[in-house]
Amino acid sequence: MDLVESFLDYLISVRGHSRSTVVAYRCDLKQFFSVVQKQPPEVTKADIQKFIVSQKNENRSART
């Protein structure tokens, strides 16, 4: 199991998030990793900023 799936399992089992919330997180994370083109251990603060800028350029709010 990769880090993302472990995190999503944690959200359900420990934090008690609903499956629909986790599905939305999975979609967001998939989009994030497609933009930054890196896997979790290599992601930097600059990568996160790049993603936020790309979302703003697509007129998406930070809460989307």
C-alpha positions in Angstrom: 0.0 0.0 0.0 1.4 3.4 -0.9 1.6 6.5 1.3 -1.5 8.1 -0.1 -3.7 5.0 0.4 -2.3 4.7 4.0 -3.2 8.3 4.6 -6.7 7.8 3.2 -7.2 4.6 5.3 -6.1 6.7 8.4 -8.7 9.3 7.6 -11.4 6.7 7.7 -10.2 4.4 10.5 -8.7 6.9 13.0 -10.2 10.3 12.1 -13.7 8.9 11.3 -14.1 10.7 7.9 -16.9 9.5 5.7 -16.1 7.5 2.6 -17.4 10.3 0.4 -14.9 12.7 2.0 -12.1 10.3 1.4 -13.2 9.8 -2.2 -13.0 13.6 -2.6 -9.5 13.7 -1.0 -8.3 10.9 -3.3 -9.5 12.9 -6.3 -7.7 16.0 -5.0 -4.5 14.1 -4.3 -4.5 12.4 -7.7 -4.9 15.9 -9.3 -2.1 17.3 -7.1 0.4 14.5 -8.0 -0.4 14.9 -11.7 0.5 18.6 -11.5 3.7 18.2 -9.4 4.8 15.0 -11.1 6.4 13.7 -7.9 5.6 11.1 -5.3 4.9 11.9 -1.7 8.5 11.6 -0.3 9.8 14.0 -2.9 7.1 16.7 -2.6 8.4 20.1 -1.5 6.8 23.3 -0.3 7.5 24.8 -3.7 5.5 21.9 -5.3 2.5 22.7 -3.0 2.7 26.4 -3.9 2.9 25.4 -7.6 -0.3 23.4 -7.2 -2.1 26.2 -5.4 -1.1 28.7 -8.2 -2.3 26.2 -10.8 -5.7 25.9 -9.0 -6.0 29.7 -8.8 -5.3 30.0 -12.5 -8.2 27.6 -13.1 -10.4 29.8 -10.9 -10.7 27.2 -8.1 -10.9 28.3 -4.5 -8.4 27.0 -1.9 -11.2 25.0 -0.3 -12.0 23.1 -3.6 
